Amino acid sequence: MTGHLPSGALGHAATTVFLSVMAGYRSNVRDVSRSSNRAVSTTYVHLCNLRNAGLVTWEDGRQGTLRPLVRAVPFGDAA
């Protein structure tokens, strides 16, 4: 990661998609789109932006490989 995120990478819709991935809805783009209440095409664009930002990854052509590259830490807890 270069220290900054692409423009719009963590807007409201992208954040919703990212939180769905963090929650474990990661078998495919369609599952993430359902859990984030977004169209499949919109979800895919957000996932690509999140991937380019270094926040998620997946193996192209392999279902179930989508996963976050960061971990959530509850507010107030030490890392």
C-alpha positions as CSV (number, residue, x, y, z in Angstrom):
1,M,0.0,0.0,0.0
2,T,1.3,3.4,-0.9
3,G,0.0,5.3,2.1
4,H,-3.1,6.7,0.5
5,L,-6.2,5.2,-0.9
6,P,-7.6,5.7,-4.4
7,S,-10.3,8.3,-4.7
8,G,-13.6,6.9,-3.4
9,A,-12.1,3.6,-2.2
10,L,-13.7,4.0,1.2
11,G,-16.9,5.9,0.4
12,H,-20.1,4.6,2.0
13,A,-20.8,1.9,-0.6
14,A,-17.2,0.6,-0.6
15,T,-17.2,0.6,3.2
16,T,-20.4,-1.5,3.2
17,V,-18.8,-3.9,0.8
18,F,-15.6,-4.1,2.8
19,L,-17.4,-4.7,6.0
20,S,-19.3,-7.6,4.3
21,V,-15.9,-9.1,3.4
22,M,-14.7,-8.6,7.0
23,A,-17.8,-10.3,8.3
24,G,-17.0,-13.4,6.3
25,Y,-19.3,-13.1,3.3
26,R,-16.5,-14.0,1.0
27,S,-17.4,-17.0,-1.1
28,N,-18.0,-14.9,-4.2
29,V,-19.0,-11.4,-5.5
30,R,-22.7,-12.3,-5.6
31,D,-22.7,-13.2,-1.9
32,V,-20.9,-10.0,-1.0
33,S,-23.3,-8.0,-3.1
34,R,-26.3,-9.6,-1.4
35,S,-24.9,-9.0,2.1
36,S,-24.0,-5.3,1.3
37,N,-27.3,-4.7,-0.6
38,R,-25.5,-3.6,-3.8
39,A,-25.7,-4.7,-7.4
40,V,-23.2,-7.3,-8.4
41,S,-21.5,-5.0,-10.9
42,T,-21.2,-2.2,-8.3
43,T,-19.8,-4.6,-5.8
44,Y,-17.2,-5.9,-8.2
45,V,-16.0,-2.3,-8.9
46,H,-15.7,-1.6,-5.2
47,L,-13.9,-4.9,-4.6
48,C,-11.4,-4.0,-7.4
49,N,-10.8,-0.6,-5.8
50,L,-10.4,-2.2,-2.4
51,R,-8.0,-4.8,-3.9
52,N,-6.0,-2.0,-5.6
53,A,-5.8,-0.2,-2.2
54,G,-4.4,-3.4,-0.6
55,L,-7.4,-4.0,1.7
56,V,-8.7,-7.2,0.1
57,T,-7.4,-10.0,-2.1
58,W,-8.6,-13.0,-4.0
59,E,-7.2,-15.6,-6.5
60,D,-8.6,-14.8,-9.9
61,G,-10.9,-17.6,-11.2
62,R,-11.2,-19.3,-7.7
63,Q,-14.4,-19.0,-5.7
64,G,-14.1,-18.6,-2.0
65,T,-10.7,-16.9,-2.0
66,L,-11.8,-13.4,-1.3
67,R,-10.5,-12.2,2.1
68,P,-9.5,-9.0,3.9
69,L,-5.8,-8.0,4.2
70,V,-6.3,-6.1,7.4
71,R,-7.8,-7.1,10.7
72,A,-10.4,-5.2,12.7
73,V,-9.4,-4.1,16.2
74,P,-12.2,-3.0,18.5
75,F,-12.1,0.7,19.4
76,G,-9.9,1.3,22.4
77,D,-8.0,-2.0,22.2
78,A,-4.3,-2.0,21.6
79,A,-3.1,-3.5,18.3
